Amino acid sequence: MSTTAPQADAPVEGATWWAARVREGDMSAVEVIERHLERIRERDAAARAFLFVDEKGALERAAAVDRARADGAALGPLAGVPVALKDLFVTKSMPTTAGSRILEGYVPPYDGHAALALAGAGGVIVGKVTLDEFGMGSAGEHSSFAVAENPWSADHRVGGSSSGSAAAVAHGLVPAALGTDTGGSVRWPASCTNLVGLKPTYGRISRHGMIAFASSLDQAGPMARTVEDVATMLSILAGPDRHDATSLDTPVEDYVASCREPVRGRTVGVVRRAIDDDRVHPDVRASVQRALAALADAGVALVDVELPSMDLWVPTYYVICCAEAASNLARYDGMRYGRRVAGADLAETIERTRTEGFGPEVQRRILVGTFVLRKDSYDAYYGAAVRARARISAELDRALATCDALALPVSPEPAIPKAREADDPVTAYLRDVFTVAANLAGLPALSVPAGFATSDGATLPVGLQLVGRRLGEGPLLSLAGAVERILGAGRRRPGDKAP
């Protein structure tokens, strides 16, 4: 493990770097995949990121890339690059469990949009990674199979729910991974592990083949070490899909070009109330302020914005997501696929299957969702949440009418210590206080490395969150690219000394 700060001009061995090696003939795709499979064999016992590794299939797909190159065919932007998928994306050649006992051993009969799009760009899916069960959790500890480890501190969580996606990249097992973000599940683990994580505009990436948690909030999102790698993955995944009626039929920008654009003249709205919140760790606040100062030095105009509905964000989100979860998860009864626990009759079989198949956090959210959808409580809870959601969305749109992006912390604190696993649910849910609004409004948002915090005896990464206009991924990526270039925080790896 390195003990010195990385050189400022040293190449980052990210997804686009590896793809360039394959395209230029410096390495074969098979060599790239073999190298990363060896890393997985050596390191995943400690990282605990992967639930399934498809060595044979990965090598076969890499060989196909090499044959295409030998035949003179044009290679895709991820040619020969190993990619990991959060185990919410269906794959016909690998199990898809959603991190739940109720889907243990289930192998879908088809590939979803994510698997097809990444493979079509030359990417090699090497396996499926762990997560909070059905994407429900913010610390990564709610998986039925494996709890991923944070390479920055063995005493702290990696963040969730896309915990395995973050761990796989942060431990160096793969250069890029795909997660999902329903209320911060890409941005929060990216912040905890010094990665770039993007939640695109709702509908920008098809949800076909992505197991649903809360259908009006869920969105696939790429995670990688650099803004360029995230932009590359977004360019591949974005676009309309006839299998998903909510996917947007709008042109896909050149996101890679966007992340290199100058930012002088752009405007960022600073959500001062979030930054100055008493719950925010002092080092988190300082990191966000340094990132904003760097943007100002680059010619970005900073203006304070007010978002009066902030107190409504968390309760609105949790009423809606639990209601949608209760509806979506009603289909898991053990009758057609997944786990089945036999009972004396049909009703008992379904009851036992769901009781033993779902973990405690999923059961809690189903119960909450069922309650808020009851006839005698519907309007007081779900109806009120829908009205509050409209207010939150309108408020964000007004703020963004004069700004290219809004800036605020990803979370009040860096990665949480394992010793705090016994948090009551409300305390855990409040970690999402700064991320859920983007999902409620369907807006793009990302986390980019901004600095470090000293907490509980460890040095932990901190991300800056930027929230953009609908379909405003381009400006977000340009701003994130500027933060990346100026601060260089993302170049620091676990074990590096502070520069």
C-alpha positions as CSV (number, residue, x, y, z in Angstrom):
1,M,0.0,0.0,0.0
2,S,1.3,3.4,-0.9
3,T,2.5,5.7,1.9
4,T,3.1,8.8,-0.2
5,A,0.8,11.3,-1.9
6,P,0.2,10.5,-5.6
7,Q,1.8,12.6,-8.3
8,A,-0.5,15.3,-9.5
9,D,0.0,14.3,-13.2
10,A,0.1,10.6,-12.7
11,P,-2.5,8.8,-14.8
12,V,-5.5,7.4,-12.9
13,E,-6.0,3.8,-13.9
14,G,-9.7,4.2,-14.4
15,A,-12.1,2.8,-16.9
16,T,-11.2,5.0,-19.8
17,W,-7.4,4.4,-19.1
18,W,-7.9,0.7,-19.4
19,A,-10.0,0.9,-22.5
20,A,-7.3,3.0,-24.1
21,R,-4.7,0.3,-23.3
22,V,-6.9,-2.2,-25.1
23,R,-7.7,0.0,-28.1
24,E,-4.0,0.9,-28.6
25,G,-2.9,-2.7,-28.3
26,D,-0.8,-2.2,-25.2
27,M,-2.7,-5.0,-23.5
28,S,-5.3,-7.5,-24.7
29,A,-8.8,-7.4,-23.1
30,V,-8.1,-10.9,-21.8
31,E,-5.0,-9.6,-20.0
32,V,-7.0,-6.7,-18.5
33,I,-9.7,-9.1,-17.2
34,E,-7.2,-11.6,-15.9
35,R,-5.4,-8.9,-14.0
36,H,-8.6,-7.7,-12.3
37,L,-9.9,-11.3,-11.6
38,E,-6.6,-11.9,-9.8
39,R,-7.2,-8.7,-7.8
40,I,-10.7,-10.0,-6.9
41,R,-9.3,-13.4,-5.8
42,E,-6.6,-11.7,-3.7
43,R,-8.6,-8.8,-2.1
44,D,-12.3,-9.6,-2.0
45,A,-12.0,-11.7,1.1
46,A,-11.2,-8.4,2.8
47,A,-13.4,-6.1,0.7
48,R,-16.5,-8.4,0.8
49,A,-17.8,-6.6,-2.3
50,F,-18.8,-9.4,-4.6
51,L,-21.7,-11.8,-4.3
52,F,-20.9,-13.6,-7.5
53,V,-17.9,-13.5,-9.9
54,D,-18.4,-14.9,-13.4
55,E,-14.7,-15.7,-14.3
56,K,-15.5,-18.0,-17.2
57,G,-18.1,-15.6,-18.8
58,A,-15.8,-12.6,-18.2
59,L,-12.9,-14.2,-20.0
60,E,-15.1,-15.3,-22.9
61,R,-16.5,-11.7,-23.3
62,A,-13.0,-10.3,-23.1
63,A,-11.8,-12.8,-25.8
64,A,-14.7,-11.5,-28.0
65,V,-13.4,-7.9,-27.6
66,D,-9.9,-9.1,-28.7
67,R,-11.3,-10.9,-31.7
68,A,-13.2,-7.7,-32.7
69,R,-9.9,-5.7,-32.5
70,A,-8.1,-8.3,-34.5
71,D,-10.8,-8.1,-37.2
72,G,-10.3,-4.3,-37.4
73,A,-13.7,-3.5,-35.9
74,A,-14.3,-0.3,-34.0
75,L,-14.1,-0.9,-30.3
76,G,-16.5,0.7,-27.8
77,P,-15.6,3.2,-25.1
78,L,-15.4,0.5,-22.5
79,A,-13.5,-2.0,-24.6
80,G,-12.2,-4.8,-22.3
81,V,-13.0,-2.8,-19.1
82,P,-14.2,-4.9,-16.1
83,V,-17.4,-3.5,-14.6
84,A,-19.4,-4.7,-11.5
85,L,-23.2,-4.5,-11.2
86,K,-25.1,-3.9,-8.1
87,D,-27.2,-7.0,-7.5
88,L,-30.4,-5.2,-8.4
89,F,-29.7,-5.4,-12.1
90,V,-31.0,-8.6,-13.8
91,T,-28.5,-10.8,-15.7
92,K,-29.4,-14.0,-17.4
93,S,-26.0,-15.6,-16.9
94,M,-25.6,-14.7,-13.2
95,P,-27.8,-14.9,-10.0
96,T,-29.7,-11.8,-9.1
97,T,-30.7,-11.7,-5.5
98,A,-31.3,-8.0,-4.5
99,G,-29.3,-8.9,-1.4
100,S,-32.3,-10.8,-0.1
101,R,-33.0,-14.4,1.0
102,I,-36.3,-14.3,-0.8
103,L,-34.4,-14.2,-4.2
104,E,-31.5,-16.5,-3.1
105,G,-30.2,-18.5,-6.1
106,Y,-32.6,-16.8,-8.6
107,V,-31.2,-16.5,-12.1
108,P,-33.3,-14.3,-14.4
109,P,-34.2,-15.4,-18.0
110,Y,-33.0,-12.1,-19.6
111,D,-30.5,-9.3,-19.4
112,G,-31.8,-5.9,-18.5
113,H,-30.9,-2.6,-20.1
114,A,-27.8,-2.0,-18.0
115,A,-26.1,-5.3,-18.8
116,L,-26.9,-5.0,-22.5
117,A,-25.8,-1.4,-22.8
118,L,-22.5,-1.9,-21.0
119,A,-21.7,-5.1,-23.0
120,G,-22.6,-3.3,-26.2
121,A,-19.9,-0.7,-25.4
122,G,-17.3,-3.4,-24.9
123,G,-17.6,-3.5,-21.1
124,V,-17.0,-6.9,-19.4
125,I,-19.4,-7.5,-16.5
126,V,-17.2,-9.6,-14.1
127,G,-19.8,-10.1,-11.4
128,K,-22.6,-8.8,-9.1
129,V,-21.9,-6.9,-5.9
130,T,-23.5,-6.6,-2.5
131,L,-26.0,-4.0,-1.3
132,D,-28.5,-3.2,1.4
133,E,-31.4,-5.6,0.8
134,F,-33.6,-4.3,-2.1
135,G,-31.6,-1.1,-1.9
136,M,-33.1,-0.2,1.6
137,G,-30.4,1.2,3.8
138,S,-27.8,4.0,4.1
139,A,-24.9,2.1,5.8
140,G,-24.5,-1.1,3.8
141,E,-25.2,-3.4,6.8
142,H,-28.6,-4.7,5.7
143,S,-27.4,-7.3,3.1
144,S,-28.5,-10.9,3.7
145,F,-25.2,-12.2,2.3
146,A,-22.2,-9.9,2.7
147,V,-21.5,-6.5,4.3
148,A,-18.9,-4.6,2.3
149,E,-15.8,-3.1,4.0
150,N,-14.5,0.4,3.7
151,P,-10.9,0.5,2.6
152,W,-10.4,3.9,4.3
153,S,-11.2,2.5,7.8
154,A,-11.9,-1.0,9.0
155,D,-14.0,0.6,11.8
156,H,-16.3,2.5,9.5
157,R,-19.1,1.5,7.1
158,V,-18.8,2.0,3.3
159,G,-22.2,3.6,3.0
160,G,-25.3,2.3,1.3
161,S,-27.3,1.1,-0.3
162,S,-24.8,0.7,-3.2
163,S,-22.2,-0.5,-0.8
164,G,-20.7,-3.3,-3.0
165,S,-20.4,-1.0,-6.0
166,A,-18.4,1.5,-3.9
167,A,-16.3,-1.1,-2.2
168,A,-15.4,-2.8,-5.5
169,V,-14.1,0.4,-7.0
170,A,-12.5,1.8,-3.9
171,H,-10.6,-1.5,-3.2
172,G,-9.3,-1.5,-6.8
173,L,-11.2,-4.6,-7.8
174,V,-12.8,-3.0,-10.8
175,P,-12.4,0.5,-12.3
176,A,-16.1,1.2,-12.5
177,A,-19.4,-0.1,-11.1
178,L,-23.1,0.6,-11.5
179,G,-25.3,1.3,-8.5
180,T,-28.8,2.6,-7.9
181,D,-29.9,5.7,-6.1
182,T,-33.4,6.0,-4.6
183,G,-32.6,8.6,-1.9
184,G,-28.8,9.0,-2.0
185,S,-27.6,5.4,-2.5
186,V,-25.0,6.2,-5.1
187,R,-23.9,9.6,-3.8
188,W,-23.5,8.6,-0.1
189,P,-21.2,5.6,-0.6
190,A,-19.3,7.5,-3.2
191,S,-18.6,10.2,-0.6
192,C,-17.6,7.6,2.0
193,T,-15.0,6.1,-0.3
194,N,-13.6,9.0,-2.3
195,L,-15.3,8.2,-5.6
196,V,-17.4,10.1,-8.1
197,G,-21.1,9.0,-8.0
198,L,-23.9,10.3,-10.2
199,K,-27.6,10.0,-9.9
200,P,-28.9,11.1,-13.3
201,T,-32.3,12.8,-14.1
202,Y,-35.2,10.4,-13.5
203,G,-35.7,8.6,-16.8
204,R,-32.3,9.5,-18.3
205,I,-31.3,5.8,-17.9
206,S,-33.8,3.0,-18.5
207,R,-34.9,1.1,-15.4
208,H,-35.7,-2.0,-17.5
209,G,-34.3,-5.0,-15.6
210,M,-33.6,-3.0,-12.5
211,I,-35.4,-4.5,-9.5
212,A,-37.7,-1.9,-8.1
213,F,-37.7,-0.5,-4.6
214,A,-39.6,2.8,-5.1
215,S,-40.4,3.2,-8.8
216,S,-40.9,7.0,-8.9
217,L,-37.6,7.5,-7.1
218,D,-35.2,4.7,-8.3
219,Q,-32.5,5.6,-10.8
220,A,-29.4,3.8,-12.0
221,G,-26.1,5.6,-11.4
222,P,-22.4,5.1,-12.3
223,M,-19.6,5.1,-9.8
224,A,-15.9,5.5,-10.6
225,R,-12.7,7.2,-9.6
226,T,-12.9,10.0,-12.1
227,V,-15.5,12.4,-13.5
228,E,-14.6,11.3,-17.0
229,D,-15.3,7.6,-16.3
230,V,-18.7,8.5,-14.8
231,A,-19.4,10.7,-17.9
232,T,-18.4,7.8,-20.2
233,M,-20.7,5.4,-18.4
234,L,-23.6,7.9,-18.5
235,S,-23.1,8.4,-22.3
236,I,-23.4,4.6,-22.7
237,L,-26.4,4.1,-20.5
238,A,-28.5,7.2,-21.3
239,G,-31.3,7.3,-23.8
240,P,-34.8,6.0,-24.6
241,D,-35.7,2.4,-24.2
242,R,-39.0,0.9,-25.5
243,H,-39.0,-1.5,-22.5
244,D,-39.3,1.4,-20.0
245,A,-42.1,3.9,-20.5
246,T,-40.5,6.3,-18.1
247,S,-37.2,6.6,-20.0
248,L,-36.8,10.0,-21.7
249,D,-36.7,10.3,-25.5
250,T,-34.3,13.2,-25.6
251,P,-30.9,13.6,-27.2
252,V,-27.9,12.2,-25.3
253,E,-25.2,14.9,-24.9
254,D,-21.5,14.3,-25.2
255,Y,-21.0,14.0,-21.5
256,V,-17.3,13.3,-21.8
257,A,-16.8,16.7,-23.5
258,S,-19.0,18.3,-20.9
259,C,-16.7,17.3,-18.0
260,R,-13.8,19.1,-19.7
261,E,-15.7,22.3,-20.3
262,P,-14.5,25.6,-18.6
263,V,-16.8,26.7,-15.8
264,R,-16.1,30.4,-15.8
265,G,-19.4,32.2,-16.0
266,R,-21.4,29.4,-14.4
267,T,-23.5,30.1,-11.3
268,V,-23.8,27.8,-8.3
269,G,-26.5,28.2,-5.7
270,V,-25.1,27.6,-2.2
271,V,-27.6,26.0,0.2
272,R,-26.2,27.8,3.2
273,R,-28.7,26.3,5.6
274,A,-27.5,22.8,4.9
275,I,-23.8,23.7,5.2
276,D,-24.3,25.6,8.4
277,D,-26.6,23.0,9.9
278,D,-25.5,22.1,13.5
279,R,-25.5,18.4,12.6
280,V,-22.8,18.9,10.0
281,H,-19.3,17.7,11.0
282,P,-16.9,20.6,11.1
283,D,-14.5,18.9,8.6
284,V,-17.4,18.1,6.3
285,R,-18.3,21.8,6.4
286,A,-14.7,22.9,5.8
287,S,-14.3,20.5,2.8
288,V,-17.5,21.8,1.2
289,Q,-16.4,25.4,1.7
290,R,-13.0,24.7,0.2
291,A,-14.5,23.1,-2.8
292,L,-16.8,26.1,-3.3
293,A,-13.8,28.5,-2.9
294,A,-12.0,26.5,-5.6
295,L,-15.0,27.0,-7.9
296,A,-15.1,30.7,-7.2
297,D,-11.4,31.0,-8.0
298,A,-12.2,29.3,-11.3
299,G,-14.7,32.0,-12.2
300,V,-17.9,30.4,-10.9
301,A,-20.4,32.9,-9.3
302,L,-21.7,31.7,-5.9
303,V,-25.1,32.9,-4.7
304,D,-26.9,31.9,-1.6
305,V,-30.3,30.2,-2.1
306,E,-33.1,29.5,0.3
307,L,-35.0,26.2,0.4
308,P,-37.7,26.7,3.0
309,S,-39.1,23.2,2.6
310,M,-35.9,21.4,3.8
311,D,-37.7,20.2,7.0
312,L,-40.1,18.3,4.8
313,W,-37.5,16.4,2.7
314,V,-37.0,13.3,4.9
315,P,-40.6,12.7,6.1
316,T,-41.9,13.2,2.6
317,Y,-39.3,10.8,1.1
318,Y,-39.9,8.0,3.7
319,V,-43.6,8.1,3.4
320,I,-43.5,7.8,-0.4
321,C,-40.6,5.3,-0.7
322,C,-42.2,3.0,1.9
323,A,-45.6,3.2,0.2
324,E,-44.0,2.3,-3.1
325,A,-41.9,-0.5,-1.5
326,A,-45.0,-2.1,0.0
327,S,-46.6,-2.2,-3.4
328,N,-43.6,-3.3,-5.4
329,L,-42.6,-6.1,-2.9
330,A,-46.1,-7.5,-2.8
331,R,-45.1,-9.7,-5.8
332,Y,-42.6,-11.8,-3.8
333,D,-44.7,-14.7,-2.5
334,G,-42.5,-17.7,-3.5
335,M,-45.0,-19.0,-6.0
336,R,-43.3,-18.4,-9.3
337,Y,-39.7,-17.7,-8.5
338,G,-37.3,-17.2,-5.6
339,R,-37.4,-18.8,-2.2
340,R,-40.4,-20.7,-0.9
341,V,-41.0,-21.8,2.6
342,A,-43.7,-24.5,2.8
343,G,-46.7,-24.0,5.1
344,A,-49.9,-25.9,5.9
345,D,-51.7,-24.1,3.1
346,L,-51.3,-21.4,0.6
347,A,-51.8,-18.5,3.0
348,E,-49.3,-19.9,5.5
349,T,-46.8,-20.7,2.8
350,I,-46.9,-17.1,1.6
351,E,-46.7,-15.7,5.1
352,R,-43.7,-17.9,6.1
353,T,-41.9,-17.2,2.8
354,R,-42.1,-13.5,3.3
355,T,-41.4,-13.6,7.0
356,E,-38.2,-15.7,6.5
357,G,-37.3,-14.2,3.1
358,F,-37.3,-10.5,4.0
359,G,-34.9,-9.0,6.4
360,P,-35.9,-6.7,9.3
361,E,-35.3,-3.4,7.5
362,V,-37.4,-4.5,4.5
363,Q,-40.1,-5.7,6.7
364,R,-40.1,-2.4,8.6
365,R,-40.6,-0.4,5.4
366,I,-43.3,-2.7,4.1
367,L,-45.2,-2.2,7.4
368,V,-44.8,1.6,7.2
369,G,-45.9,1.6,3.6
370,T,-48.9,-0.6,4.3
371,F,-49.9,1.7,7.1
372,V,-49.7,5.0,5.1
373,L,-51.7,3.5,2.3
374,R,-54.6,2.4,4.6
375,K,-57.9,4.0,3.8
376,D,-58.1,5.7,7.2
377,S,-54.5,7.1,7.1
378,Y,-54.0,7.6,3.3
379,D,-54.7,11.3,3.1
380,A,-53.0,12.2,6.4
381,Y,-49.8,10.5,5.3
382,Y,-49.5,9.5,1.6
383,G,-51.7,12.3,0.3
384,A,-49.8,14.9,2.4
385,A,-46.5,13.5,1.2
386,V,-47.5,13.8,-2.5
387,R,-48.5,17.4,-1.9
388,A,-45.3,18.1,-0.1
389,R,-43.3,16.5,-3.0
390,A,-44.9,18.9,-5.5
391,R,-43.9,21.8,-3.2
392,I,-40.3,20.5,-2.9
393,S,-40.0,20.0,-6.7
394,A,-41.3,23.5,-7.4
395,E,-39.0,25.1,-4.9
396,L,-35.9,23.4,-6.4
397,D,-37.0,24.3,-9.9
398,R,-37.3,28.0,-8.9
399,A,-33.8,27.9,-7.2
400,L,-32.3,26.4,-10.3
401,A,-33.9,28.8,-12.7
402,T,-31.0,31.2,-12.1
403,C,-28.3,28.6,-11.2
404,D,-26.5,25.9,-13.1
405,A,-26.4,23.8,-9.9
406,L,-27.0,23.8,-6.2
407,A,-24.2,22.9,-3.7
408,L,-24.6,21.3,-0.4
409,P,-23.0,18.4,1.6
410,V,-23.8,14.8,0.7
411,S,-24.5,14.0,4.4
412,P,-23.9,15.7,7.7
413,E,-21.1,13.3,8.5
414,P,-18.4,11.2,6.9
415,A,-18.7,7.4,7.0
416,I,-20.3,6.1,10.1
417,P,-18.5,3.9,12.6
418,K,-19.6,0.3,12.9
419,A,-20.1,0.8,16.6
420,R,-23.1,2.8,15.7
421,E,-24.9,0.0,13.9
422,A,-27.6,-0.1,16.6
423,D,-28.9,3.3,15.5
424,D,-32.7,3.6,15.7
425,P,-34.3,3.8,12.3
426,V,-35.1,7.5,12.5
427,T,-31.5,8.4,13.2
428,A,-30.4,6.3,10.3
429,Y,-33.0,7.9,8.0
430,L,-31.8,11.4,8.9
431,R,-28.5,10.6,7.2
432,D,-30.4,11.1,3.9
433,V,-31.4,14.7,4.9
434,F,-29.4,16.3,2.1
435,T,-29.8,13.7,-0.7
436,V,-33.5,12.8,-0.9
437,A,-34.7,16.0,-2.4
438,A,-33.0,15.3,-5.8
439,N,-34.9,12.0,-6.0
440,L,-38.2,13.6,-5.0
441,A,-37.8,16.2,-7.8
442,G,-36.3,13.8,-10.3
443,L,-33.2,16.0,-10.7
444,P,-29.6,14.9,-11.5
445,A,-27.1,15.1,-8.6
446,L,-23.6,13.9,-7.9
447,S,-20.9,13.5,-5.3
448,V,-17.3,14.5,-6.2
449,P,-14.4,14.1,-3.8
450,A,-13.8,17.4,-1.9
451,G,-11.6,16.7,1.1
452,F,-11.3,14.7,4.2
453,A,-12.6,14.6,7.8
454,T,-11.0,13.3,10.9
455,S,-13.7,11.3,12.8
456,D,-13.5,8.6,15.4
457,G,-9.8,8.4,15.0
458,A,-9.9,7.9,11.2
459,T,-9.2,10.0,8.1
460,L,-12.3,9.7,6.0
461,P,-13.3,11.1,2.6
462,V,-15.9,13.8,2.1
463,G,-17.8,14.6,-1.1
464,L,-19.4,17.8,-2.4
465,Q,-22.9,17.3,-3.6
466,L,-24.1,19.2,-6.7
467,V,-27.7,19.1,-7.8
468,G,-28.7,20.2,-11.3
469,R,-31.6,21.1,-13.5
470,R,-33.6,18.4,-15.2
471,L,-31.4,17.0,-17.9
472,G,-28.6,19.2,-16.7
473,E,-26.0,16.5,-16.3
474,G,-23.6,18.4,-18.6
475,P,-23.2,21.5,-16.4
476,L,-23.0,19.2,-13.3
477,L,-20.1,17.2,-14.9
478,S,-18.3,20.3,-15.9
479,L,-18.4,21.7,-12.4
480,A,-17.4,18.3,-10.9
481,G,-14.5,18.2,-13.4
482,A,-13.3,21.5,-12.2
483,V,-13.4,20.5,-8.5
484,E,-11.6,17.3,-9.4
485,R,-8.8,19.1,-11.3
486,I,-8.3,21.9,-8.8
487,L,-8.5,20.0,-5.5
488,G,-7.2,16.7,-6.6
489,A,-8.8,15.0,-3.6
490,G,-9.9,12.0,-5.7
491,R,-6.4,11.1,-6.5
492,R,-5.7,10.2,-2.8
493,R,-6.0,6.5,-2.1
494,P,-6.3,4.7,1.2
495,G,-2.9,4.6,2.9
496,D,-1.6,7.7,1.1
497,K,-0.1,10.4,3.3
498,A,-1.8,13.8,3.2
499,P,-0.1,16.0,0.6
